[in-house]
Amino acid sequence: MVEVVEIEIDEAMIPSIAVKLSTYLLPKKYYCHFVDPNKLIVVFPMCLCLVSRENVAEAERCKTIGRMFEIPDRQMQFEKMFETDHPDAE
C-alpha cells in the first residue's frame, strides 16, 4: 500500500525541510519528493538526491539509491514526475 500526502510550502524552505524529513523517515520503504519545473529533490532516510529535468543519469542514480531503501522501481519514476506527480498511480 502507498500513502501519498501532498503539501505546498515556500520554495525557500524546501532545503531545510528536506534535510529535516530525511531524519524522520523510517529506514526502509519510505521516501518523499519536492518538485518544481526544473528539478526534483528526492528525500530518503538520511539522504537527499537531486534530479534535473531530462537528466536520465541523475534519475537512474537516484533509483539506485532508492533500491537500497527497498523502494519499488514502479514508485521511482522520477524522470516522469515533472509531468505527472505520481505516474505509478495510473
Helices and strands as residue ranges (DSSP letters): G 11-13, H 14-24, E 32-35, E 39-44, E 47-52, H 56-68, G 73-75, G 78-80, G 87-89
